[in-house]
Amino acid sequence: MEAGSTQEPTRFGGEALPERRLGQSIKRGLLNTCPACGSGKLFRAYLKPVDNCAACGEEMFHHRADDLPPYLVIIVLGHVLLGGFMMTDLIFPASDWVHLTIWVPIAIITSLITIQPIKGGVIGLQWALRMHGFGGDASEPGEFRQKTGS
């Protein structure tokens, strides 16, 4: 491959695969749009992705964003809420019940607000890295299964 070339190397001696920009795909997922085109809607319900993008037709049903989004929400919110609690407790010492009435609703509301964009970002990551059927190769074992409706 020539120096300065932006084309990805060929895969298994076949033709070159089109480039999928990682940052752009994750950003599109975080905005709840299709990571492929950026204009189609990614979710049909709160956490249920569409089967196919309405704008470009990209299949989304085979993603595997199972447990990573909740883990990321827990890690991010755990650090932010713990830091906020500790700073608040230094400035405004209060009983445990007061802190519970302040921080539990904030934790619940913030986690509900952030879980969908984080799941979209994970789907965008999987699409950009051609994971779990997003590569388009039928030679990948177990990637193209019939949709079970779940």
mmCIF file of the C-alpha atoms, coordinates in Angstrom:
data_MODEL
# 
_entry.id   MODEL 
# 
loop_
_atom_site.group_PDB 
_atom_site.id 
_atom_site.type_symbol 
_atom_site.label_atom_id 
_atom_site.label_alt_id 
_atom_site.label_comp_id 
_atom_site.label_asym_id 
_atom_site.label_entity_id 
_atom_site.label_seq_id 
_atom_site.pdbx_PDB_ins_code 
_atom_site.Cartn_x 
_atom_site.Cartn_y 
_atom_site.Cartn_z 
_atom_site.occupancy 
_atom_site.B_iso_or_equiv 
_atom_site.pdbx_formal_charge 
_atom_site.auth_seq_id 
_atom_site.auth_comp_id 
_atom_site.auth_asym_id 
_atom_site.auth_atom_id 
_atom_site.pdbx_PDB_model_num 
ATOM 1   C CA . MET A 1 1   ? 0.000   0.000   0.000  1.00 0.00 ? 1   MET A CA 1 
ATOM 2   C CA . GLU A 1 2   ? 1.313   3.448   -0.907 1.00 0.00 ? 2   GLU A CA 1 
ATOM 3   C CA . ALA A 1 3   ? 2.273   6.036   1.669  1.00 0.00 ? 3   ALA A CA 1 
ATOM 4   C CA . GLY A 1 4   ? -0.558  8.478   2.284  1.00 0.00 ? 4   GLY A CA 1 
ATOM 5   C CA . SER A 1 5   ? -3.230  6.136   0.966  1.00 0.00 ? 5   SER A CA 1 
ATOM 6   C CA . THR A 1 6   ? -6.510  6.270   2.907  1.00 0.00 ? 6   THR A CA 1 
ATOM 7   C CA . GLN A 1 7   ? -7.892  3.023   1.556  1.00 0.00 ? 7   GLN A CA 1 
ATOM 8   C CA . GLU A 1 8   ? -8.031  0.087   3.967  1.00 0.00 ? 8   GLU A CA 1 
ATOM 9   C CA . PRO A 1 9   ? -5.965  -2.985  3.094  1.00 0.00 ? 9   PRO A CA 1 
ATOM 10  C CA . THR A 1 10  ? -7.638  -5.823  1.272  1.00 0.00 ? 10  THR A CA 1 
ATOM 11  C CA . ARG A 1 11  ? -9.121  -8.552  3.380  1.00 0.00 ? 11  ARG A CA 1 
ATOM 12  C CA . PHE A 1 12  ? -8.209  -12.182 2.665  1.00 0.00 ? 12  PHE A CA 1 
ATOM 13  C CA . GLY A 1 13  ? -7.108  -11.308 -0.870 1.00 0.00 ? 13  GLY A CA 1 
ATOM 14  C CA . GLY A 1 14  ? -10.492 -9.818  -1.808 1.00 0.00 ? 14  GLY A CA 1 
ATOM 15  C CA . GLU A 1 15  ? -11.391 -6.297  -2.762 1.00 0.00 ? 15  GLU A CA 1 
ATOM 16  C CA . ALA A 1 16  ? -10.743 -3.422  -0.393 1.00 0.00 ? 16  ALA A CA 1 
ATOM 17  C CA . LEU A 1 17  ? -13.421 -2.731  2.189  1.00 0.00 ? 17  LEU A CA 1 
ATOM 18  C CA . PRO A 1 18  ? -14.856 0.788   2.325  1.00 0.00 ? 18  PRO A CA 1 
ATOM 19  C CA . GLU A 1 19  ? -13.618 2.914   5.193  1.00 0.00 ? 19  GLU A CA 1 
ATOM 20  C CA . ARG A 1 20  ? -15.828 3.286   8.258  1.00 0.00 ? 20  ARG A CA 1 
ATOM 21  C CA . ARG A 1 21  ? -14.748 6.180   10.440 1.00 0.00 ? 21  ARG A CA 1 
ATOM 22  C CA . LEU A 1 22  ? -14.813 5.146   14.098 1.00 0.00 ? 22  LEU A CA 1 
ATOM 23  C CA . GLY A 1 23  ? -15.376 8.548   15.722 1.00 0.00 ? 23  GLY A CA 1 
ATOM 24  C CA . GLN A 1 24  ? -18.075 9.545   13.262 1.00 0.00 ? 24  GLN A CA 1 
ATOM 25  C CA . SER A 1 25  ? -19.916 6.238   13.704 1.00 0.00 ? 25  SER A CA 1 
ATOM 26  C CA . ILE A 1 26  ? -19.867 6.483   17.503 1.00 0.00 ? 26  ILE A CA 1 
ATOM 27  C CA . LYS A 1 27  ? -21.017 10.120  17.355 1.00 0.00 ? 27  LYS A CA 1 
ATOM 28  C CA . ARG A 1 28  ? -23.909 9.197   15.065 1.00 0.00 ? 28  ARG A CA 1 
ATOM 29  C CA . GLY A 1 29  ? -24.876 6.406   17.461 1.00 0.00 ? 29  GLY A CA 1 
ATOM 30  C CA . LEU A 1 30  ? -24.717 8.776   20.445 1.00 0.00 ? 30  LEU A CA 1 
ATOM 31  C CA . LEU A 1 31  ? -27.105 11.068  18.559 1.00 0.00 ? 31  LEU A CA 1 
ATOM 32  C CA . ASN A 1 32  ? -29.458 8.065   18.083 1.00 0.00 ? 32  ASN A CA 1 
ATOM 33  C CA . THR A 1 33  ? -29.077 8.069   14.309 1.00 0.00 ? 33  THR A CA 1 
ATOM 34  C CA . CYS A 1 34  ? -27.915 5.334   11.953 1.00 0.00 ? 34  CYS A CA 1 
ATOM 35  C CA . PRO A 1 35  ? -24.122 4.920   12.166 1.00 0.00 ? 35  PRO A CA 1 
ATOM 36  C CA . ALA A 1 36  ? -23.952 4.230   8.426  1.00 0.00 ? 36  ALA A CA 1 
ATOM 37  C CA . CYS A 1 37  ? -25.792 7.255   7.015  1.00 0.00 ? 37  CYS A CA 1 
ATOM 38  C CA . GLY A 1 38  ? -26.415 9.542   9.995  1.00 0.00 ? 38  GLY A CA 1 
ATOM 39  C CA . SER A 1 39  ? -29.950 10.400  8.940  1.00 0.00 ? 39  SER A CA 1 
ATOM 40  C CA . GLY A 1 40  ? -32.066 7.358   9.801  1.00 0.00 ? 40  GLY A CA 1 
ATOM 41  C CA . LYS A 1 41  ? -33.539 6.762   13.244 1.00 0.00 ? 41  LYS A CA 1 
ATOM 42  C CA . LEU A 1 42  ? -31.598 4.159   15.296 1.00 0.00 ? 42  LEU A CA 1 
ATOM 43  C CA . PHE A 1 43  ? -34.259 3.270   17.905 1.00 0.00 ? 43  PHE A CA 1 
ATOM 44  C CA . ARG A 1 44  ? -37.913 2.363   17.375 1.00 0.00 ? 44  ARG A CA 1 
ATOM 45  C CA . ALA A 1 45  ? -38.576 2.212   21.131 1.00 0.00 ? 45  ALA A CA 1 
ATOM 46  C CA . TYR A 1 46  ? -36.655 3.388   24.189 1.00 0.00 ? 46  TYR A CA 1 
ATOM 47  C CA . LEU A 1 47  ? -33.896 0.748   23.986 1.00 0.00 ? 47  LEU A CA 1 
ATOM 48  C CA . LYS A 1 48  ? -35.083 -1.308  20.988 1.00 0.00 ? 48  LYS A CA 1 
ATOM 49  C CA . PRO A 1 49  ? -33.098 -0.586  17.800 1.00 0.00 ? 49  PRO A CA 1 
ATOM 50  C CA . VAL A 1 50  ? -34.782 -0.648  14.413 1.00 0.00 ? 50  VAL A CA 1 
ATOM 51  C CA . ASP A 1 51  ? -34.317 -3.770  12.303 1.00 0.00 ? 51  ASP A CA 1 
ATOM 52  C CA . ASN A 1 52  ? -33.236 -1.765  9.246  1.00 0.00 ? 52  ASN A CA 1 
ATOM 53  C CA . CYS A 1 53  ? -32.404 1.900   8.767  1.00 0.00 ? 53  CYS A CA 1 
ATOM 54  C CA . ALA A 1 54  ? -35.314 3.646   7.034  1.00 0.00 ? 54  ALA A CA 1 
ATOM 55  C CA . ALA A 1 55  ? -32.943 5.943   5.136  1.00 0.00 ? 55  ALA A CA 1 
ATOM 56  C CA . CYS A 1 56  ? -30.155 3.632   3.899  1.00 0.00 ? 56  CYS A CA 1 
ATOM 57  C CA . GLY A 1 57  ? -31.428 0.109   4.615  1.00 0.00 ? 57  GLY A CA 1 
ATOM 58  C CA . GLU A 1 58  ? -28.488 -0.934  6.830  1.00 0.00 ? 58  GLU A CA 1 
ATOM 59  C CA . GLU A 1 59  ? -29.427 -3.952  8.957  1.00 0.00 ? 59  GLU A CA 1 
ATOM 60  C CA . MET A 1 60  ? -29.288 -3.302  12.701 1.00 0.00 ? 60  MET A CA 1 
ATOM 61  C CA . PHE A 1 61  ? -31.030 -6.355  14.160 1.00 0.00 ? 61  PHE A CA 1 
ATOM 62  C CA . HIS A 1 62  ? -27.843 -8.392  14.594 1.00 0.00 ? 62  HIS A CA 1 
ATOM 63  C CA . HIS A 1 63  ? -26.026 -5.985  16.928 1.00 0.00 ? 63  HIS A CA 1 
ATOM 64  C CA . ARG A 1 64  ? -24.709 -7.297  20.249 1.00 0.00 ? 64  ARG A CA 1 
ATOM 65  C CA . ALA A 1 65  ? -24.823 -4.304  22.592 1.00 0.00 ? 65  ALA A CA 1 
ATOM 66  C CA . ASP A 1 66  ? -26.040 -6.544  25.410 1.00 0.00 ? 66  ASP A CA 1 
ATOM 67  C CA . ASP A 1 67  ? -24.248 -5.643  28.659 1.00 0.00 ? 67  ASP A CA 1 
ATOM 68  C CA . LEU A 1 68  ? -21.719 -2.985  27.672 1.00 0.00 ? 68  LEU A CA 1 
ATOM 69  C CA . PRO A 1 69  ? -24.084 0.046   27.788 1.00 0.00 ? 69  PRO A CA 1 
ATOM 70  C CA . PRO A 1 70  ? -25.247 -0.589  31.384 1.00 0.00 ? 70  PRO A CA 1 
ATOM 71  C CA . TYR A 1 71  ? -21.650 -1.183  32.479 1.00 0.00 ? 71  TYR A CA 1 
ATOM 72  C CA . LEU A 1 72  ? -20.583 2.121   30.922 1.00 0.00 ? 72  LEU A CA 1 
ATOM 73  C CA . VAL A 1 73  ? -23.490 3.947   32.566 1.00 0.00 ? 73  VAL A CA 1 
ATOM 74  C CA . ILE A 1 74  ? -22.578 2.462   35.951 1.00 0.00 ? 74  ILE A CA 1 
ATOM 75  C CA . ILE A 1 75  ? -18.897 3.383   35.580 1.00 0.00 ? 75  ILE A CA 1 
ATOM 76  C CA . VAL A 1 76  ? -19.527 6.954   34.417 1.00 0.00 ? 76  VAL A CA 1 
ATOM 77  C CA . LEU A 1 77  ? -22.382 7.755   36.796 1.00 0.00 ? 77  LEU A CA 1 
ATOM 78  C CA . GLY A 1 78  ? -20.686 6.015   39.711 1.00 0.00 ? 78  GLY A CA 1 
ATOM 79  C CA . HIS A 1 79  ? -17.658 8.259   39.419 1.00 0.00 ? 79  HIS A CA 1 
ATOM 80  C CA . VAL A 1 80  ? -19.649 11.439  38.812 1.00 0.00 ? 80  VAL A CA 1 
ATOM 81  C CA . LEU A 1 81  ? -22.185 10.803  41.575 1.00 0.00 ? 81  LEU A CA 1 
ATOM 82  C CA . LEU A 1 82  ? -19.595 9.714   44.111 1.00 0.00 ? 82  LEU A CA 1 
ATOM 83  C CA . GLY A 1 83  ? -17.525 12.826  43.420 1.00 0.00 ? 83  GLY A CA 1 
ATOM 84  C CA . GLY A 1 84  ? -20.620 15.006  43.633 1.00 0.00 ? 84  GLY A CA 1 
ATOM 85  C CA . PHE A 1 85  ? -21.705 13.381  46.883 1.00 0.00 ? 85  PHE A CA 1 
ATOM 86  C CA . MET A 1 86  ? -18.268 13.826  48.446 1.00 0.00 ? 86  MET A CA 1 
ATOM 87  C CA . MET A 1 87  ? -17.997 17.483  47.408 1.00 0.00 ? 87  MET A CA 1 
ATOM 88  C CA . THR A 1 88  ? -21.513 18.211  48.628 1.00 0.00 ? 88  THR A CA 1 
ATOM 89  C CA . ASP A 1 89  ? -20.850 16.495  51.933 1.00 0.00 ? 89  ASP A CA 1 
ATOM 90  C CA . LEU A 1 90  ? -17.760 18.662  52.496 1.00 0.00 ? 90  LEU A CA 1 
ATOM 91  C CA . ILE A 1 91  ? -19.695 21.880  51.899 1.00 0.00 ? 91  ILE A CA 1 
ATOM 92  C CA . PHE A 1 92  ? -23.104 20.872  53.252 1.00 0.00 ? 92  PHE A CA 1 
ATOM 93  C CA . PRO A 1 93  ? -22.861 18.177  55.947 1.00 0.00 ? 93  PRO A CA 1 
ATOM 94  C CA . ALA A 1 94  ? -26.270 16.554  56.221 1.00 0.00 ? 94  ALA A CA 1 
ATOM 95  C CA . SER A 1 95  ? -27.804 13.341  57.453 1.00 0.00 ? 95  SER A CA 1 
ATOM 96  C CA . ASP A 1 96  ? -27.770 10.207  55.371 1.00 0.00 ? 96  ASP A CA 1 
ATOM 97  C CA . TRP A 1 97  ? -31.494 10.538  54.657 1.00 0.00 ? 97  TRP A CA 1 
ATOM 98  C CA . VAL A 1 98  ? -31.044 13.991  53.142 1.00 0.00 ? 98  VAL A CA 1 
ATOM 99  C CA . HIS A 1 99  ? -28.284 12.695  50.895 1.00 0.00 ? 99  HIS A CA 1 
ATOM 100 C CA . LEU A 1 100 ? -30.454 9.728   49.886 1.00 0.00 ? 100 LEU A CA 1 
ATOM 101 C CA . THR A 1 101 ? -33.323 12.019  48.931 1.00 0.00 ? 101 THR A CA 1 
ATOM 102 C CA . ILE A 1 102 ? -30.946 14.126  46.839 1.00 0.00 ? 102 ILE A CA 1 
ATOM 103 C CA . TRP A 1 103 ? -28.687 11.572  45.159 1.00 0.00 ? 103 TRP A CA 1 
ATOM 104 C CA . VAL A 1 104 ? -30.963 8.584   44.490 1.00 0.00 ? 104 VAL A CA 1 
ATOM 105 C CA . PRO A 1 105 ? -33.368 10.506  42.215 1.00 0.00 ? 105 PRO A CA 1 
ATOM 106 C CA . ILE A 1 106 ? -30.437 12.159  40.445 1.00 0.00 ? 106 ILE A CA 1 
ATOM 107 C CA . ALA A 1 107 ? -28.850 8.738   39.868 1.00 0.00 ? 107 ALA A CA 1 
ATOM 108 C CA . ILE A 1 108 ? -32.054 7.195   38.514 1.00 0.00 ? 108 ILE A CA 1 
ATOM 109 C CA . ILE A 1 109 ? -32.964 10.086  36.228 1.00 0.00 ? 109 ILE A CA 1 
ATOM 110 C CA . THR A 1 110 ? -29.432 10.509  34.886 1.00 0.00 ? 110 THR A CA 1 
ATOM 111 C CA . SER A 1 111 ? -29.031 6.797   34.181 1.00 0.00 ? 111 SER A CA 1 
ATOM 112 C CA . LEU A 1 112 ? -32.351 6.716   32.317 1.00 0.00 ? 112 LEU A CA 1 
ATOM 113 C CA . ILE A 1 113 ? -31.302 9.724   30.260 1.00 0.00 ? 113 ILE A CA 1 
ATOM 114 C CA . THR A 1 114 ? -27.846 8.386   29.360 1.00 0.00 ? 114 THR A CA 1 
ATOM 115 C CA . ILE A 1 115 ? -28.518 4.689   28.642 1.00 0.00 ? 115 ILE A CA 1 
ATOM 116 C CA . GLN A 1 116 ? -30.028 5.194   25.164 1.00 0.00 ? 116 GLN A CA 1 
ATOM 117 C CA . PRO A 1 117 ? -27.255 7.420   23.743 1.00 0.00 ? 117 PRO A CA 1 
ATOM 118 C CA . ILE A 1 118 ? -24.603 5.120   25.211 1.00 0.00 ? 118 ILE A CA 1 
ATOM 119 C CA . LYS A 1 119 ? -26.273 2.082   23.639 1.00 0.00 ? 119 LYS A CA 1 
ATOM 120 C CA . GLY A 1 120 ? -26.383 3.956   20.330 1.00 0.00 ? 120 GLY A CA 1 
ATOM 121 C CA . GLY A 1 121 ? -22.674 4.705   20.652 1.00 0.00 ? 121 GLY A CA 1 
ATOM 122 C CA . VAL A 1 122 ? -21.931 1.028   21.275 1.00 0.00 ? 122 VAL A CA 1 
ATOM 123 C CA . ILE A 1 123 ? -23.932 0.068   18.178 1.00 0.00 ? 123 ILE A CA 1 
ATOM 124 C CA . GLY A 1 124 ? -21.976 2.696   16.213 1.00 0.00 ? 124 GLY A CA 1 
ATOM 125 C CA . LEU A 1 125 ? -18.723 1.229   17.544 1.00 0.00 ? 125 LEU A CA 1 
ATOM 126 C CA . GLN A 1 126 ? -19.750 -2.264  16.462 1.00 0.00 ? 126 GLN A CA 1 
ATOM 127 C CA . TRP A 1 127 ? -20.766 -1.006  13.018 1.00 0.00 ? 127 TRP A CA 1 
ATOM 128 C CA . ALA A 1 128 ? -17.474 0.857   12.488 1.00 0.00 ? 128 ALA A CA 1 
ATOM 129 C CA . LEU A 1 129 ? -15.376 -2.149  13.560 1.00 0.00 ? 129 LEU A CA 1 
ATOM 130 C CA . ARG A 1 130 ? -17.516 -4.547  11.453 1.00 0.00 ? 130 ARG A CA 1 
ATOM 131 C CA . MET A 1 131 ? -18.431 -6.616  14.495 1.00 0.00 ? 131 MET A CA 1 
ATOM 132 C CA . HIS A 1 132 ? -21.320 -9.084  14.855 1.00 0.00 ? 132 HIS A CA 1 
ATOM 133 C CA . GLY A 1 133 ? -22.558 -9.155  11.267 1.00 0.00 ? 133 GLY A CA 1 
ATOM 134 C CA . PHE A 1 134 ? -21.921 -5.524  10.354 1.00 0.00 ? 134 PHE A CA 1 
ATOM 135 C CA . GLY A 1 135 ? -19.025 -6.565  8.108  1.00 0.00 ? 135 GLY A CA 1 
ATOM 136 C CA . GLY A 1 136 ? -21.164 -7.820  5.280  1.00 0.00 ? 136 GLY A CA 1 
ATOM 137 C CA . ASP A 1 137 ? -19.241 -11.066 4.826  1.00 0.00 ? 137 ASP A CA 1 
ATOM 138 C CA . ALA A 1 138 ? -21.341 -14.199 4.724  1.00 0.00 ? 138 ALA A CA 1 
ATOM 139 C CA . SER A 1 139 ? -18.142 -16.157 5.428  1.00 0.00 ? 139 SER A CA 1 
ATOM 140 C CA . GLU A 1 140 ? -18.090 -15.020 9.046  1.00 0.00 ? 140 GLU A CA 1 
ATOM 141 C CA . PRO A 1 141 ? -19.372 -17.990 11.066 1.00 0.00 ? 141 PRO A CA 1 
ATOM 142 C CA . GLY A 1 142 ? -22.669 -17.536 12.868 1.00 0.00 ? 142 GLY A CA 1 
ATOM 143 C CA . GLU A 1 143 ? -23.117 -13.934 11.807 1.00 0.00 ? 143 GLU A CA 1 
ATOM 144 C CA . PHE A 1 144 ? -26.148 -14.188 9.531  1.00 0.00 ? 144 PHE A CA 1 
ATOM 145 C CA . ARG A 1 145 ? -28.884 -15.955 11.406 1.00 0.00 ? 145 ARG A CA 1 
ATOM 146 C CA . GLN A 1 146 ? -32.583 -15.734 10.835 1.00 0.00 ? 146 GLN A CA 1 
ATOM 147 C CA . LYS A 1 147 ? -34.226 -13.051 12.922 1.00 0.00 ? 147 LYS A CA 1 
ATOM 148 C CA . THR A 1 148 ? -36.023 -14.708 15.837 1.00 0.00 ? 148 THR A CA 1 
ATOM 149 C CA . GLY A 1 149 ? -38.313 -11.798 16.657 1.00 0.00 ? 149 GLY A CA 1 
ATOM 150 C CA . SER A 1 150 ? -36.838 -11.145 20.098 1.00 0.00 ? 150 SER A CA 1 
# 
